[in-house]
Amino acid sequence: MKAFTLAIFYIVLSALQLAAQNKCFHPVQTGENNNAISAQNLRDIENFTNQFITTNGNTIVTESNIIRIPVVFHNLYHFPEEKITDLQVAAQLDVLNKSFRRRNADSVNTPAHFKGVAADIEIEFHLATSDPRKRSTTGVNRKYTPVKVWGPDDKMKMAAETGADAWDTKSYLNIWVCNLESYAGYASVMGGPADKDGIVISTLAFGAGFKTIVHEAGHWLNLKHLWGDDNCGDDGVADTPKQASYTLGCPTEIRRTCGNTTTGDMYMNYMDFTSDECVNLFTQGQKTRMRALFASGAVRNSFLSSRGLDVPLIFESPLPDEMPTWLKPNLFPNPATNSITLDLSYDSRWVGKTIFIMNLSGQTVMTVLITAKVQPINISGLQPGMYFLATKKEDGESIKQKFIKL
């Protein structure tokens, strides 16, 4: 019985570790998406931030004013259930804003020894009302994509990869919501390419109650993980105690690492990996660090003059977003006499590829260049019998269909 209990314990522990490791992909941790230019930009931002904190202490940019950030959600969906609703968007923004304004009901759970440094960040996030061309918008851009699963490689941020291009990243916080493989979310590297700036959230971590977006918004505003991505590392904030690493699950006791014997680890901070139901604060030091980005000459200063929340100048009904009739290759009619049609409307990436039509002996008897998502193929010159149609994309996906010519 004891052995069985231990086995269950280690299974649960492994699951918790996996959940923690997969909660946030942060490119700075691994060096991915980091090049010489972005590394220098990051150093410049860090130097500016440190100089601001040294000069201004706890004086906050636009003191007594709320910074309001226009947000656009790019929802990339393949299956209908991945299409986020307006209710989900509203609920997620509610979580984000209450967390940043310290208005969540669970803020009362902040331990007494940390309540003195807990902060209302005075930053709010609102759906854009005017797009970069001053047209009316709901702030939600839903788009069908043939890609079923995305990796943390920024391809969802490119229309050329069947993702969605960012709106002006100097004026809008772009948030991509998609089926993200292995991670709950990630934020762009500070100082990285402007057209990739923003946050990516998994559809599985989006909506009411989820706080992944709070954590990633912290990264987007230049906060590091509490452990500084190193054992007892430095997160650049004076009032967050050093801690050894990320925190698993939802602890309730005081945890002491890295010599913080007075208060213990601040594992209830949004920048830890603690479970969503147990994180409830940012600190005054984190507030100063985030709002320093909006100072004159700082990297996010342009948001203070954004027109994304203005009344739009152009009102027009957006074109409805529609999924393809089917989500796989469809060949019809079959059998056929003179012509067949291959419907590839679910994936525009097939356009430009070559179709090979082979007989039962494996000999290629026809080749057809795909020029449209719904491709007609003239088979009137073929002899009656069974044939095979095949083509392949660079990513390895292939089509193999058989048809009968009458």
Number of C-alpha atoms within 10 A of each C-alpha: 6 7 8 8 10 11 12 12 12 11 12 12 14 12 12 16 16 13 19 20 16 15 21 21 19 20 17 17 12 10 11 12 16 18 12 8 12 16 18 14 18 19 14 15 19 18 12 18 23 17 13 22 18 10 10 13 12 14 13 21 20 12 10 8 10 13 18 16 20 24 25 26 23 25 27 28 24 21 15 9 9 17 17 21 14 12 11 13 17 15 16 21 21 20 21 26 19 17 27 25 18 20 16 16 10 14 18 13 13 18 16 9 12 17 14 11 15 22 19 17 23 18 18 19 18 20 21 26 21 22 24 16 11 17 17 21 22 15 22 20 16 20 18 22 24 21 18 13 14 17 13 19 10 20 16 29 24 14 12 11 15 19 24 21 18 23 19 16 17 17 23 27 26 24 22 29 26 30 26 22 14 18 21 24 28 26 28 23 26 25 20 18 16 14 15 20 25 26 23 30 24 21 21 15 21 21 22 16 14 17 22 28 26 22 27 27 25 21 22 20 21 24 21 23 24 29 24 20 18 15 14 17 16 18 21 20 21 12 14 22 23 24 26 18 21 22 22 18 18 15 13 10 8 14 15 17 16 16 14 14 12 10 15 19 27 27 29 26 22 28 26 24 27 21 22 18 13 20 25 25 31 24 22 20 19 27 23 22 23 23 25 27 23 20 18 12 10 16 20 18 18 17 20 16 9 17 18 30 21 14 14 18 12 13 12 9 9 11 6 8 10 9 17 16 10 11 15 14 15 16 19 13 13 14 16 16 17 13 16 21 16 19 21 22 22 22 18 14 16 23 17 14 15 16 19 18 22 18 17 10 7 10 12 14 11 15 15 16 14 19 13 15 17 18 18 17 16 14 17 14 11 15 12 13 12 14 21 17 19 15 18 15 14 9 6 6 9 12 13 13 15 15 18 15 19 15
